[in-house]
Amino acid sequence: MPGIVGLDLFRLDGQVALITGGGGAIGTAMAGGFASVGAALVIADRRLDAAEATVAALRDAGADAIAVEADVTSEDDVRRMVQSAIERWGRLDVLVNGAGIGARHPAEGYPLERWQSVLDINLTGTFLCCREAGAAMLGAGRGSIINIASIAGLVGYNGNPAYLASKGGVVQLTRALAIEWAQRGVRVNAIAPGVIATQMIAGAVAREPEFYDAFKKKHPVNRFGSAEELVGPAMFLASEAASFVTGHILAVDGGYTAQ
């Protein structure tokens, strides 16, 4: 915006951000970052207790936040989730689609139920949240949507066909919506993380130590990332600092996709 310069470009004062998967490590880290630059938060998670724990920490830090129990595969839940922001603050400015699951299994014999669950949450859930939040943002003529994709949507590796397919879909969904909404005030971008060292990944490493040791070495920095290292990129994409950025897939991957 004209007249806004320097660090003020990154401020989100008076804005409202909705984070799905907000009770997890990545969602919690992003919520803290957004709150630090002035945003109010809706923390949505299918586990209400996890969402409430994030909200309690935000409120302790002086932020305005509410928790919502929501399954992103449910149209009713997603509508209610978006409406909770409108009812509380009269607006919704930022959506971070952080809800997602992974389920490694060789392609041969991959269970259909597992395939469907991964696609339902990671891709269909992201679409439903974009559709409902996007409608509110289009009505206001402004907004920023940040989808959490993955390097799995940009490159191939073995043992995770449903996850790769779902994240590839998120990448293309991001581009499709960015183009469709580009002249209507709503920007749509995605972050494609490398492996992020969360509690869920720790469990996966324990089950397949050799695979993840080799995977770590494929990151040129020779380590996995942290949830906190996704916060700055998300804050950038949400803010006026990225006012001319839409349809972009920002790899935050320790150099993985540079190879």
Secondary structure as UniProt FT lines:
FT   TURN            2..3
FT   HELIX           6..10
FT   TURN            13..14
FT   STRAND          16..20
FT   TURN            21..23
FT   HELIX           25..36
FT   TURN            37..38
FT   STRAND          40..45
FT   HELIX           48..60
FT   TURN            61..62
FT   STRAND          65..69
FT   TURN            72..73
FT   HELIX           75..89
FT   STRAND          94..97
FT   TURN            108..109
FT   HELIX           112..119
FT   HELIX           120..124
FT   HELIX           125..140
FT   STRAND          143..148
FT   HELIX           151..153
FT   TURN            158..159
FT   HELIX           161..181
FT   HELIX           182..184
FT   STRAND          186..193
FT   HELIX           199..207
FT   HELIX           209..218
FT   TURN            220..221
FT   HELIX           227..230
FT   HELIX           231..238
FT   HELIX           240..242
FT   TURN            243..244
FT   STRAND          249..252
FT   TURN            254..255
FT   HELIX           256..258
//
